[in-house]
Amino acid sequence: MLELILNDPVVWGALLGLAVVVGICGYYVYLFLHNVAKSR
């Protein structure tokens, strides 16, 4: 079952999309915290 999941291009596309979304969210959290610290 795991081999089927790892060889499926749809799963890799979904994981790549999820990684991009998590990366963007992390960037916005960093940007927010950076701006809050700068405004003090």
C-alpha positions as CSV (number, residue, x, y, z in Angstrom):
1,M,0.0,0.0,0.0
2,L,2.8,2.4,0.9
3,E,4.6,1.6,-2.4
4,L,1.4,2.4,-4.3
5,I,1.1,5.8,-2.5
6,L,4.7,6.7,-3.1
7,N,4.6,5.9,-6.8
8,D,1.3,7.8,-7.4
9,P,2.0,11.2,-9.1
10,V,-1.3,12.6,-7.7
11,V,0.0,12.0,-4.2
12,W,3.3,13.8,-4.9
13,G,1.4,16.7,-6.5
14,A,-0.8,17.0,-3.4
15,L,2.2,16.8,-1.0
16,L,4.0,19.4,-3.1
17,G,1.0,21.7,-3.0
18,L,0.6,21.2,0.7
19,A,4.3,22.0,1.2
20,V,3.9,25.2,-0.7
21,V,0.9,26.3,1.4
22,V,2.7,25.5,4.6
23,G,5.8,27.4,3.4
24,I,3.7,30.5,2.6
25,C,1.9,30.3,6.0
26,G,5.3,30.1,7.7
27,Y,6.5,33.1,5.7
28,Y,3.5,35.1,6.8
29,V,3.9,34.1,10.4
30,Y,7.6,35.2,10.2
31,L,6.6,38.5,8.5
32,F,3.9,39.2,11.1
33,L,6.2,38.5,14.1
34,H,9.0,40.5,12.5
35,N,6.7,43.5,12.0
36,V,5.3,43.3,15.5
37,A,8.8,43.2,17.0
38,K,9.8,46.1,14.8
39,S,6.9,48.3,15.9
40,R,7.8,48.1,19.6
